[in-house]
């Protein structure tokens, strides 16, 4: 089957994927901390890489080992990317200007609440609440539907107000 897939058979490669995807995805879920969606994304990327480099496989009987090696390298890339994003977010949070007179405890609570938001929600809150952009401007800049931007802002605002001890309906 590996030889047929290496020769360009889509069907043979599809059977290889079917046979080994459970093991590869399970491995990636454990490596990536249980996030199924992220593991599936990385697995898909690994299988695409495998398809394009199948001819480099030296031992066809070790195809699962080879696939897991590719998946491992893709997972390491994803983990490094997450760390870089977290570092960028932390740096950004340090530069966010909080109005004068805000107690350091509130500043820390605000930073922690912002860090707890998803990247999309954080971007929406930063643009619309901190930078005073319109929902339409933020939607255009982020490539999100306006309704999604509004939802992110509403939930993010409630979370920030809650972190600061205020009512979430203010």
N, C-alpha and C positions, 0 to 999 in steps of 0.2 A: 504494500500500500504506500509506503514511504517513497519507493522508487517511482511509482505512478504519479504521486503528488509532485515529486521533484521534476518529473517530466512535464508537468503543467496540468495535470488532471485536477480540475476544481472539485469534482466529486470525491476523488480519493482524499484530497486535503480536507474536505468537509467531513468525511468519515473519521479522519485523524482528530479533528477538532471535537467531534461528538464523543469519541472514545476518551479523550484526555481532558476535556474542558472542566469536568467536575473536580478532578484532582488539582488542576492549575488554579481554578477559582477558589477552592477550599484553602489551598496554600496561601494565596494572596489575601484572603479574608483574615487569616491568622496573622500574617506579616503586617497588614495594614490596619490592624486593630478592630476587625470585625465589621468594617463598613462595606456592606455588600455592593452598593452602587459603585464605590470607588474600586473595589476589587474587580468588578465586572468591566469597568473602563480600562483598567490596567491589563486585564486578561485579553480584552479585545485588541489592545495595542500590541501585546506580546504575540498574539496569533497573527496579526498583520505582519509584524516583523518576521515571524517564523515563515510565513508564506513567501516573503520576498528573499529569504536567505536559506531556504530549505536545501538548496544544493550544497551548502557548506556543512551539512550534517554528515559527519564521518561514520558514525555507527547507527544505522537505522534501527537496530534493536534498542537503542538508548534514547528514543525520541522523547519519551516523557521527561527524562533527565535533562535533555537539551531544552525542551519547552520550559521546564521549571527554572532553568538557568536564565533564559531570556526573561521570564516573568520576574525573577529576582532582580535582575538589572533594571527592569522597568519600574519595579516597586521602589528600588533605591532612588531612582530619579524622582519619583512621586514624593517620597519622603523628604528628599532634599528640597524639592519645590515647596512643600508645605512649610519647612523650616524657614526658607527664604521669605515666604509670604508672611509668616508669623513675625519675623524680624522686621520686615517692612512695616507691618501693622503696628508693632510696638514702637518703632521709631516715629511713625506718624502720630501715634497717641501722645508721645512725649512732646510733639510740636504743636498739638492742638491748644489753641489759646482759650483758656477758661476765663470768664470775666473776673475782673479784680474783685476782691472781697470774698471769693469763694474759699471756704475752709479747706485745708489740705485733705481732710478726711472725705469731703464731698468730691474733691478733685480725683482722689483715688477710686472712689465708688463709681464716678462717671467713667473713668478710664477702664475699670473692670467691666462695667456694663457695656461699653462700646466694644471691648474685646470679646464679649460673649455673644455679640450679634454675628450673624452670618456675614460673609464678605459683601454680598449684595445689599443686605440691610444696612450694613455699616456705610457703604458707599452712598446709598440713598439718604441716610440720616446726615452724613457729612455734607453732601451737596445741598440738600433742601433745608435742613435746620441750621447747620453751621455756616454755609456759604450763601444761604438765601436764594437758591435757585428755584425756579418753578418746577412743578412735577413734570411738565412737558420737556423742559430743558434736561432734567436729570434722566428722563426716559430715553431721550435721543442720545445723550452722551453714553449711557450705560447699555443701550440696546435692549431695554426692557419695555414691556407694555406699560402704559401710564397707570393702569389699575394695579399692577404689581408694585410699582414705585410707591403708590399711595398706601398699599398694604404694608410694605416694608417700613414706611415712615410711621404709620400708626402703631405698629407693634414695637418698633424701635423706640419711639417716643415714650410709649407706656413703660417699656423696660427701663429707660433712662430715668424717668420720673420716679418709678418705684425704687430704683437704686439710690436716689437722692432723698427718699422718704416722703415724697409728695404723692398726692392722689394721681392715679393714672388716667383720670378723666379731666384733668385741669387743662 
